[in-house]
Amino acid sequence: MLYPKLNEARTLLGLNDVWAFRTAGPEDFPEEWMTAPMPEAMTMAVPASYNDQKDDVNLRAHYGWAVYQRTFTAPRSILGERIVLRFGAVTHAAEVYLNGQKLGSHKGGFLPFEFEVTDALVPGPNLLAVAVDNRVNYGTLPVGNESTVAFFGSDNPGIPSIELAKTRCKPANKPNFDFFNYAGIIRPVYLYTTPRDFIRDITLVPSIEGEDGLVDYQVETVGEGSVHVTILDEGRKAVAEADGPAGHCRIPNATLWQPGKAYLYTARVTFGDDVYEQPFGFRTV
């Protein structure tokens, strides 16, 4: 998965802002919150952890689902392109809806994920809703204990323990780690475009041979077109070129990456109308 970039072939729009927000239940969330603006919503900044933004013990101790919403309008100029919605990370699971249509789900709070939304976007306002689950268990990273009953003490020691359990126990996360279980849309959200025929992924493997640098490359594409790779130095001068979806480039007398002089080359990859540039350096240990 390539990191989204703005260039002559690709548009990049940030959806980071103040979103509408509400906590939901421990096991699910209202389906109507996916299709229409939520009533009595509070504001919440994205990206950030929702349980660390406001002076509210209920947010701090929330267990289960919460829902984010925002409305945005995509420029008409991008509606003919391939359009992708990308989340940097959502802790720990997410259900994503656009205009009431479920785009998909993701589990794992520290990895990016994305959905193609070319056919789901509409001209004018679009409603994006993201349901977030902060529960941890033996199947999540970080790991949480399976027991979800938290015991809260009483100001009246005369209450029998069984009655105390009935009135003062409620579901809660029981982390099996030594830091707070922060949750929410914790990394940036982007809308980006590519041409319909596009570069899906680029793999670069730099190595050193004598005074020269070698770059083995592989370019994964979708659609029709030919791949061309140009290696640029830091002055944007072409120092090597190659054609084809896989191959290698040799850079004579390569400048090495080293502490205090972190020299980077750039692999400029073109495929039809699409362009992507990936920095890299030469260093072995």
N, C-alpha and C positions, 0 to 999 in steps of 0.2 A: 504494500500500500504506500503510494507516494505521498509525501507531505504536501498539502495544497500550497501553491505559489501563484502569484500574480505575474503574468508576462504577456507578450504580444499575442499568445494563443489562448490564454486562460484568464478567466475573471475570478476574483476572490472577494467575497462579501462576508463581513463578520456579523454574526447574530448575537454577539455579546452585548448585554445591556441589562436593564432592570426588567425582569419578567414578573408575571403574576404567579402566585404560589399559594398552595393550601396543603396541609397535611391530610392524609386519608387514613384508612383502617389498617390494622395489622396484617390482614390477609389479602385485601383487594382495594380497589378504588372505584368511585362512581363512573360508569361508562359515559354518562352524559358530559363529564368534564373533558372528554376527548373530542366532543363534537361542537361544543358551544362555550362561550366565555364563562368562567367559574364565578358564582356569586360570592360576595364577601371575601375576595382574595386579598392577600397582603402582597407587598412588593418583596422581591428577592433578586439580588445581584447574581449575574452569571458572567464568568465562571467564579464559583466560590462554594464553600460548604454552607448549606442552609442552617445547620445547627451550631454555627459559630458567628452568625451575623447579627443576631438580635438578642436583647436582654430578656429572654423568654425561656423559662425552665421547661415549658412544654415542648418547645422546639429542641432544646438541648437533650431531652430524654425521649424524644419521639422514637417509636418502634414501628417499622412497617413501611407502608407506601406514602409517598407525597407526590404532588402533581405540579409541574411547571407549565405555563402557557405564555405564548407571545404571538402577536400578529405582525406579519411583515409583508411587504410588497416587493416582488422581484421586478427588476427593470425589464421592459419589453425587449430590449436589445439582446438579452441572454436566452429568451424563450425558444429560440431555434437551436440552441446548443444542447449538449448533454449536460445535465445539472445533477450535482451530488450534494447531499447533506451530510456533513461530517461532525462527529463528536470526538473531542480529544479524550474524554473519559467521563463516565457516570458511575457513581458508587452506590450499590454494588451490582445492581441490575436495572435495566431500563426497558420500557415499552414505549415506542415512538409512533405518534399519529400525526398525519398531515391532512387537514380539511376533513377530519373524521375517518380517514382511511388509515388502517394500521400499516406502517411501513415495515415493522419487524421488531425483534427483541434482541437484547444483548446481555450477557452475563460476564462479569469480570470488571472490577472497578478501576483498573489502572491501564487499560489498553484502548486505543482509538477504534472506532467503528464508523461505518458510513452506509448510506442508502442512496441509490439513484432515484431521483424524484422528477425526472424529466416529464413524465406523463401525469404526475400527481399535482404539480403546481398549476395554479390558475392565474389568469390576468387579474390584477387587483389584489385585495387583501387575502392572505393565506393564514390559517390558524394552525400553529404548531403546538402540540401538546406532548409532554414527556412525563411519564409516570416513573418514579424512582423508588427502588426498594433498598432500604438500608440494613436489612436483616443479615446477620452473619451466622454461619453454622459450619459443620465439618466439610462442606463442599465449597466454601468461599475462601478467597484469599484477600485479607488475612482470615485466619480460622477463628470461628466462634464456637462456644459450647452449644450443644443441641438444646439444653434446658433454656426456656425463655421466661421463666417466672422469677421476677425480682421481688424481694421482700423489703417493704418500707416500714421503718420503726414507728411506734406509737408514742404519743405524749402521755398516755394513760397506762401505766404498767399493770393496772388492775384488769384490763381486758384479757379474757382467756386466749391462749395462743391460737386455738382453732378458729375463734371468732375474728381474731386479728388477721389470720391468713385469708379469711373470706373477704374482709373489708380493705385490706392494705396491700394485697398482692395484685400485680398486673404484669402483662407481658413486657419483656425488656430484653435487649441484647445483652449477652454475657460474653464479652470478648475474651479470647484466649491470647491476648497480646497486651503490651504495656503502654499503649497510647490510645487517645480518644478515637472513637469510631466516627470520624467525620464522613459526611455523606452529601450527595447532591450532584449537580452538574459542575464538576470540579475543574474541568479544563475547557478551552475555547470551543465554540460552536461556529462552524463556517458553512457557507453555501459557496460552492465553486463550480466552474464550468470547464469542459474540455470540448474539442471538436467531436463530432460523431465517430470518426475514426481516430483513435487516441492511443497514447502510451499508457499501459496499465502499470508496469513496474520496470525498474532498472536495477540490475545487480552489478556492482563493481568490485573487483578483487585486485588491489594494487600489490605489486611485489617489486623487488630490486634485483637487477642482474648486472653486476659490475657497477659501472657509472650510470647505467640506464634504468629508467623506470618502465615497468610493464603493467598494463591494465587489461585484465581479462574482463570482458563485459558480456552481459546478456540483457536483451530488451524484450519485454513481453508487450505485445500490442493487440489491439482489437480493431478489425476492419481492414481496409485495403490501403496499401501504401508501401514505401520503402524506407528503411532505417538508415540514417547517416549519423555517425558519431564524430564530433570534433573535440579534441582536448585543447583547452585554453590555459595559458599560464596566468599569473596574477595581473599581468598587464593586458590581458584579453587578446594575446597573440596566439594564433593557432600553432601548436607544436606537434600535432599528430592527428590523423584522420583514419576512419575506417567505414566500410559499408556492410550492411547485413545485420540481422537480429542478434548475432553472437560472433565474437571474435576477440581480437586483442589489438592494443595500440602500444607502440614503443616510443618513449620520450627520451631522446638522447640527453646525457648529462643532466639528469633530473635533479631538481632542488628538493632536498629531503625536508620533511616536517620534523621540527625539533623544538624543545622547550625554549621560549624566548624568541623563536622565529618560526611560528606555526604557518609555514608556507602551504597554500592550498591551490591545487589545480581545479579546473571545472570541466566536467564532461557535458557538452552540449549535445543533446539528442534531438533529432528531428524525425518526424514520421508524418508524411502528408502535411497537413496544416498545423499539426501539434508540435509543441516545443517544450522541452523540460531540461533544466540545468541542475546538475548534481555536483557539489564540491567534494573533493577528496584529497588526501595527502599520501605521501610515501613515508612509511616508517615501519621498521621491523624491530622486534624485541627478542 
